[in-house]
Amino acid sequence: MTQTDIARAKPLSKTGGEASPRERHVSAYAELSKTIQAAGLLKRRYGFYWTLMIGSVAAFAGIWVGFAYIGDSWYQLLLAAALAVVLAQFGFIGHEGSHRQIFASHRWNEWTGRVISGLFTGLSYGWWMSKHTRHHLNPNKEGADPDIAPGVLAFSPAALERRRGLSARLARRQGYFFFPLLLLEGLALHVASIQTITRRERLKHRWVEAVFVSTRLGGYLTALFVVLPPGKAAAFIGVQMALFGLLLGGTFAPNHKGMPVVPATMKIDFLRRQVLMSRNIRGGALTDLAMGGLNYQIEHHLFPNMPRPNLRRAQPIVREFCARHKITYTETSLFGSYREVVRYLNDVGLRARDPFQCPLTAQYRT
């Protein structure tokens, strides 16, 4: 039997007969996982992460030294933009800590994520963990993925059912509002973090997070209003928050927006659930840095604890595997993905029954 024959062979079930589709899918993911592990792509990359973290902290400190040196000047808005870029990198590092990508120790990952998120970015690590874990379990699944929950934007025709009047009319062109709304995403993240910390719902290390976030935000506002007059301080906050939200939102938006939205009743195996609902972004080392490795969204969803530098090396393995198993692997340019997001949201607003057609997803629907 040739290697091609082996690749095409259908695995047997535990009872000795031909395996069911679900068993074949589980077997396929196990095969891919063994290949990834054999290639050493799940090993920690301590040198990369220590360099990234030390460099980011140094840049953060340098910005505030420059802030004190420049004083009362509109040139501070350049530092506000630089701060947004560094904070976005801290956001990526906190995200990687939550996925245990940085250290072998769960405790080290957790506290790295908590310190980076709270003390440097001013966000609640516990809030992010809860939200992001639910997203990874059911990407783009209605009623399960908080990233497509009904809100200002509707991500599925079903989310439009209760809209009336002006809200319904605006939804017809909601795709054009998506990126302007990202300018408010930074503020929204901070508000959600504060709400989570102050509510009575369960939150691990609530008081630690409260101290971290209040120290970060309180120190930030104090420094601005001590050094700058109110107008310039407000402008600094506006530029930093808007760009921070745009950078994070512009990174996360291409990953799933415009990909198939899964009905709440549909069941899909892990391999196809993660691949079919995710989109990769083409690019080089600069894209990897700017997007925190999330441009390899498919590989990240399949192996969420894989260190960032290894995602690029894993991509050809995963892409070839998907081609061999006839699983649609989506990859496009950054601006091409943005066009897809806008088109998709506008189609949803026009109540298209199925604004995104995916042959493999259609097979599951039937």
Stockholm file with secondary structure:
# STOCKHOLM 1.0

chainA/1-366         MTQTDIARAKPLSKTGGEASPRERHVSAYAELSKTIQAAGLLKRRYGFYWTLMIGSVAAFAGIWVGFAYIGDSWYQLLLAAALAVVLAQFGFIGHEGSHRQIFASHRWNEWTGRVISGLFTGLSYGWWMSKHTRHHLNPNKEGADPDIAPGVLAFSPAALERRRGLSARLARRQGYFFFPLLLLEGLALHVASIQTITRRERLKHRWVEAVFVSTRLGGYLTALFVVLPPGKAAAFIGVQMALFGLLLGGTFAPNHKGMPVVPATMKIDFLRRQVLMSRNIRGGALTDLAMGGLNYQIEHHLFPNMPRPNLRRAQPIVREFCARHKITYTETSLFGSYREVVRYLNDVGLRARDPFQCPLTAQYRT
#=GR chainA/1-366 SS CCHHHHHHCCCBCTTSSBCCHHHHHHHHHHHHHHHHHHTTTTSCCHHHHHHHHHHHHHHHHHHHHHHHHHCSSTTHHHHHHHHHHHHHHHHHHHHHHHTTCSCSCHHHHHHHHHHIIIIIICCCHHHHHHHHHHHHHSTTBTTTCGGGSSSSSCSSGGGGTTCCHHHHHHHTTGGGGHHHHHTTHHHHHHHHHHHHHHSSSCCTTHHHHHHHHHHHHHHHHHHHHHHSCHHHHHHHHHHHHHHHHHHHHHHHHHHHTTSCCBCTTCCCCHHHHHHHTCCEECCCHHHHHHTTTTTCHHHHHHSTTSCHHHHHHHHHHHHHHHHHTTCCCCEECHHHHHHHHHHHHHHHHTTCSCSSCCHHHHHHHC
#=GC SS_cons         CCHHHHHHCCCBCTTSSBCCHHHHHHHHHHHHHHHHHHTTTTSCCHHHHHHHHHHHHHHHHHHHHHHHHHCSSTTHHHHHHHHHHHHHHHHHHHHHHHTTCSCSCHHHHHHHHHHIIIIIICCCHHHHHHHHHHHHHSTTBTTTCGGGSSSSSCSSGGGGTTCCHHHHHHHTTGGGGHHHHHTTHHHHHHHHHHHHHHSSSCCTTHHHHHHHHHHHHHHHHHHHHHHSCHHHHHHHHHHHHHHHHHHHHHHHHHHHTTSCCBCTTCCCCHHHHHHHTCCEECCCHHHHHHTTTTTCHHHHHHSTTSCHHHHHHHHHHHHHHHHHTTCCCCEECHHHHHHHHHHHHHHHHTTCSCSSCCHHHHHHHC
//
